[in-house]
Amino acid sequence: MDVRGRVEAEPVGDVTATLGEGPYWVPEDGCLLWVDIHGGQLHRTDVSSGATESVSVESVSAAFPVNGGGILIAAGSRLSLRSSWGTDEPKPRVVAEVWARPDVRFNDGAVDPAGRVWIGSMHTGETDPLGDLCRLDNGGVLTPLVRKVTISNGIGWSPDGARMYYVDSPSRKIDVFDYNSASGELYGRRVFSDLQYADGVPDGLTVDADGCVWVAMYGGAAIRRFTPAGKPDVALPVPVARPTSCAFGGPNLSELYVTTASAGLSEAARKAQPLAGRLLRLRPGPFGLPSATAQVTLPHLPEPEPEPEPDAGAEESAAESADAQE
């Protein structure tokens, strides 16, 4: 489907993020999950009213609904499962983690049409290839499939699930792999589209029902669409310099939601871009893929270790000590 001739961007809700990221449509709730990485906030926005619920989660970079309930969260070097949305949530269950280091953290993630979780990491200095793109496997194992990544970003699949698109932002390219949807294996990495000519760098992406790829150009003030052959199609301007990612949602997946960033903007730039950091909505014409809203199907995980029982003797000793002090 062709993109409309004129597409306006409108803000949704009133939350301003420092580094908005990870939009994920939840059709069952009519809500969009998204995050503020630098602000440490997980947001859930009702797109019909703009009402937003927020939970503080340090270093959160991605979040997905889980089959059977709960929300899977990527933060720092861990994937954790929250059983509910409420702020009185007990300690989330750690599903998987990698060796933590101060200069590497998780970044963008995605769920394939079969419900598998993919999560990438990045160098916090944004200069060295220290990150990986990993698949969550049985036993809570994060299996690295793409190594030596600097800033792991947009991930998406073709309508037939036979191709996976991927962005390592500093390369200024969108790559594509052949994808085995039965096994979750990748093959034959190659360049899908080279964006050296464009302003900004490619960040988060999504795929529409026609198989066209949409990518947010961080620093380029645009969302660009590419045909399934990797040819530039259209560039939709947005009223902020730093769009970060995009996802289809809303009625019949006809709306394109765009997360944005306000981080690093000068005072003059902030005044010139009052919507920087806001969640934006566009109605471009094409529709999204239903498979892009797949819920996570968690693989077999080891049973969580039971909480240690209170030491009755220690409690009595502490009480006796307190009595003695009195």
VEXLO-934416 format. One record per residue (C-alpha): x, y, z. Coordinates in Angstrom, 2 decimals, padded with zeros to 5 digits. Layout:
// residues N
((X Y Z))
...
// end
This chain:
// residues 326
((000.00 000.00 000.00))
((001.26 003.46 -000.90))
((002.07 006.02 001.78))
((-000.26 009.00 001.96))
((000.95 012.24 000.44))
((000.87 014.20 003.68))
((001.35 012.59 007.07))
((001.13 014.60 010.30))
((002.70 013.57 013.59))
((000.72 014.13 016.79))
((001.75 013.60 020.41))
((000.09 010.85 022.45))
((-000.20 011.46 026.19))
((001.92 013.98 028.05))
((005.03 012.00 029.06))
((008.37 013.44 027.98))
((011.19 010.89 027.93))
((014.91 011.50 028.00))
((015.57 008.50 025.76))
((012.26 006.97 024.67))
((012.61 003.54 023.07))
((011.09 000.10 022.50))
((007.46 000.74 021.40))
((005.48 -002.53 021.53))
((001.78 -002.77 020.73))
((-000.42 -004.91 023.00))
((-003.71 -005.36 021.09))
((-005.48 -007.13 023.96))
((-005.19 -003.97 026.08))
((-005.21 -001.30 023.37))
((-001.96 -000.09 024.92))
((001.58 000.60 023.87))
((004.51 -000.52 026.04))
((007.58 001.71 025.75))
((010.52 002.74 027.87))
((012.69 005.69 028.87))
((016.15 004.18 029.13))
((017.93 007.11 030.74))
((014.94 007.97 032.90))
((014.56 004.37 034.14))
((010.84 004.25 033.35))
((008.61 001.55 031.88))
((005.48 003.13 030.38))
((002.13 001.70 029.35))
((000.07 004.19 027.33))
((-003.63 003.79 026.49))
((-003.49 005.23 022.97))
((-007.19 006.13 022.86))
((-006.97 008.42 025.90))
((-003.24 009.05 026.20))
((-003.33 007.98 029.85))
((000.03 006.54 030.86))
((000.98 004.30 033.78))
((004.67 004.25 034.67))
((006.90 002.02 036.78))
((010.49 002.78 037.75))
((012.91 000.14 036.43))
((016.58 001.11 036.40))
((018.28 000.80 032.96))
((015.17 -000.71 031.31))
((015.63 -000.92 027.53))
((012.82 -003.18 026.29))
((009.62 -004.84 027.55))
((007.25 -007.46 026.11))
((004.01 -009.13 027.24))
((004.30 -012.84 028.05))
((001.93 -015.67 027.20))
((000.24 -016.69 030.44))
((000.71 -013.25 031.97))
((003.47 -010.94 033.06))
((005.94 -008.63 031.37))
((009.47 -009.59 030.33))
((011.90 -006.72 030.92))
((015.43 -006.20 029.61))
((017.48 -004.02 031.96))
((021.22 -003.74 032.39))
((022.49 -007.29 031.88))
((019.31 -009.16 032.92))
((016.02 -010.35 031.52))
((013.45 -010.39 034.33))
((009.79 -011.35 034.56))
((007.34 -009.08 036.36))
((004.18 -010.96 037.26))
((002.03 -007.82 037.26))
((002.09 -004.16 036.42))
((001.55 -002.77 039.91))
((004.17 -000.77 041.75))
((003.88 -003.20 044.69))
((005.30 -005.97 042.50))
((007.42 -008.45 044.47))
((011.01 -008.97 043.38))
((010.91 -009.88 039.64))
((012.15 -013.33 038.67))
((015.47 -013.30 036.81))
((014.94 -015.27 033.59))
((018.42 -014.88 032.09))
((021.51 -012.75 032.50))
((024.91 -012.24 030.99))
((028.17 -011.30 032.64))
((027.73 -007.70 033.77))
((030.29 -005.07 032.81))
((030.05 -001.29 033.26))
((030.64 -000.43 029.59))
((028.03 -002.80 028.08))
((024.25 -002.93 028.56))
((021.20 -004.41 026.87))
((019.56 -002.23 024.27))
((016.86 -003.04 021.71))
((014.97 -006.34 021.60))
((012.21 -008.07 019.65))
((009.92 -011.10 019.63))
((009.81 -013.26 016.50))
((006.47 -014.53 015.09))
((006.93 -017.79 017.04))
((007.35 -015.94 020.36))
((011.15 -016.21 020.67))
((012.97 -013.40 022.41))
((015.90 -011.63 020.78))
((017.89 -009.02 022.71))
((020.95 -007.02 021.72))
((023.59 -005.23 023.74))
((025.73 -002.17 023.12))
((028.88 -000.37 024.18))
((027.80 002.50 026.41))
((030.53 004.67 024.90))
((029.05 003.88 021.46))
((032.49 003.38 019.84))
((033.67 -000.21 020.38))
((032.21 -003.51 019.08))
((031.64 -005.06 022.51))
((027.97 -006.03 022.17))
((026.11 -009.10 020.91))
((022.73 -010.03 019.51))
((021.37 -012.95 021.55))
((018.46 -015.39 021.43))
((016.82 -016.59 024.66))
((017.02 -020.39 024.73))
((016.05 -023.24 027.05))
((017.48 -023.09 030.53))
((017.51 -019.30 030.53))
((020.56 -019.26 028.27))
((021.25 -016.20 026.13))
((022.89 -017.56 022.99))
((024.92 -014.96 021.04))
((024.24 -015.26 017.30))
((025.82 -012.00 016.14))
((029.06 -010.89 017.80))
((031.12 -007.68 017.82))
((028.19 -005.27 017.72))
((028.62 -001.62 018.72))
((024.99 -000.48 019.15))
((022.53 -003.32 018.61))
((019.24 -001.82 017.44))
((016.26 -002.49 015.15))
((015.10 -006.09 014.66))
((012.17 -007.25 012.52))
((010.88 -010.08 010.33))
((009.43 -010.30 006.82))
((005.72 -011.24 006.55))
((006.59 -014.88 005.75))
((009.12 -015.05 008.61))
((011.89 -016.12 006.21))
((014.03 -013.01 006.66))
((015.22 -011.08 009.70))
((016.28 -007.44 009.47))
((018.88 -006.00 011.82))
((020.65 -002.71 012.57))
((024.03 -002.04 014.16))
((023.57 001.74 014.18))
((027.15 003.00 013.61))
((027.37 000.92 010.42))
((024.61 003.14 008.96))
((023.16 000.06 007.25))
((020.18 -002.25 007.59))
((021.31 -005.86 007.24))
((019.18 -008.89 006.45))
((019.55 -012.59 007.31))
((017.78 -015.68 006.02))
((015.76 -016.90 009.01))
((014.64 -020.40 009.94))
((011.43 -019.75 011.86))
((011.29 -023.36 013.09))
((014.71 -023.29 014.76))
((015.41 -019.58 015.16))
((018.70 -019.86 013.25))
((020.25 -017.10 011.12))
((022.10 -017.48 007.82))
((023.64 -015.41 005.06))
((024.03 -011.93 006.54))
((024.11 -009.25 003.84))
((023.33 -005.55 003.36))
((019.64 -004.83 002.84))
((020.02 -001.06 002.49))
((023.02 001.24 002.88))
((022.04 004.58 004.46))
((025.35 006.41 004.18))
((023.56 009.01 002.04))
((020.87 009.81 004.64))
((020.90 012.23 007.55))
((021.17 010.53 010.92))
((021.76 006.87 011.76))
((019.29 003.95 011.62))
((017.80 003.04 014.99))
((014.67 000.96 015.73))
((012.62 -000.56 012.90))
((009.39 -002.35 012.05))
((007.94 -004.16 009.03))
((004.53 -003.55 007.45))
((002.02 -005.96 005.90))
((003.51 -005.35 002.43))
((006.95 -006.41 003.62))
((008.34 -002.88 003.57))
((010.81 -001.91 006.30))
((010.37 001.30 008.31))
((013.34 002.66 010.26))
((013.69 005.61 012.63))
((016.62 007.85 011.67))
((018.16 009.10 014.92))
((019.50 012.58 014.24))
((017.78 012.62 010.87))
((014.28 013.83 011.85))
((012.60 011.19 009.69))
((011.12 007.72 009.44))
((012.26 006.04 006.21))
((010.47 003.23 004.37))
((012.22 000.69 002.13))
((010.70 -001.80 -000.30))
((011.24 -005.56 000.26))
((014.07 -005.25 -002.26))
((015.82 -002.68 -000.05))
((015.10 000.30 -002.30))
((014.28 003.67 -000.67))
((010.55 004.35 -000.89))
((009.56 007.39 001.19))
((010.94 009.51 004.01))
((008.37 010.85 006.47))
((009.57 013.94 008.33))
((008.89 014.11 012.07))
((009.04 017.27 014.22))
((011.98 016.05 016.30))
((015.61 015.46 015.40))
((015.91 012.17 017.29))
((013.22 009.60 016.57))
((014.41 006.33 018.10))
((012.03 003.54 017.08))
((008.62 002.81 015.57))
((005.83 000.22 015.79))
((002.42 -000.20 014.21))
((-000.61 -000.33 016.49))
((-004.07 001.07 016.97))
((-007.18 000.04 014.98))
((-006.22 -002.66 012.45))
((-002.55 -001.77 013.04))
((-003.11 001.37 010.96))
((-001.20 003.79 013.21))
((002.57 004.15 013.43))
((003.86 004.99 016.91))
((007.25 006.66 017.17))
((009.39 007.02 020.30))
((011.77 009.97 020.50))
((014.62 011.37 022.57))
((015.35 014.70 024.21))
((018.76 013.68 025.55))
((021.70 015.78 024.46))
((019.69 018.59 022.91))
((020.77 022.15 023.57))
((018.36 024.55 025.22))
((017.76 026.20 021.84))
((017.07 022.83 020.21))
((014.60 021.92 022.95))
((012.71 025.15 022.37))
((012.68 024.48 018.62))
((011.51 020.87 019.19))
((008.87 020.97 021.94))
((007.83 017.38 021.10))
((011.33 015.94 021.62))
((010.99 012.97 023.99))
((007.27 012.56 023.38))
((005.44 009.52 021.99))
((004.17 010.40 018.50))
((001.44 008.92 016.29))
((001.35 008.94 012.49))
((-001.29 007.55 010.13))
((000.79 006.79 007.03))
((-001.65 004.55 005.11))
((000.00 001.07 005.20))
((-000.85 -001.41 007.96))
((001.41 -003.30 010.32))
((001.97 -007.04 010.70))
((-000.10 -008.92 013.30))
((002.95 -011.13 013.98))
((004.80 -008.04 015.23))
((002.57 -008.09 018.31))
((003.34 -011.72 019.22))
((003.60 -012.35 022.93))
((006.69 -013.96 024.41))
((006.62 -017.72 024.77))
((009.20 -018.37 027.45))
((011.44 -021.40 026.86))
((011.90 -024.04 029.54))
((013.52 -022.33 032.52))
((015.17 -023.79 035.62))
((013.03 -023.70 038.73))
((013.73 -020.61 040.84))
((015.68 -021.24 044.00))
((013.48 -021.10 047.11))
((013.87 -018.16 049.44))
((015.94 -019.14 052.52))
((013.91 -019.80 055.64))
((014.36 -017.28 058.49))
((016.92 -018.42 061.06))
((014.86 -018.69 064.27))
((018.01 -018.96 066.39))
((019.45 -015.78 064.90))
((016.17 -013.96 065.53))
((016.17 -015.07 069.19))
((019.81 -014.00 069.63))
((019.02 -010.61 068.13))
((016.05 -010.22 070.50))
((018.15 -011.22 073.52))
((020.85 -008.74 072.48))
((018.26 -005.98 072.20))
((016.92 -006.84 075.67))
((020.42 -006.74 077.10))
((021.05 -003.30 075.59))
((017.87 -002.01 077.22))
// end
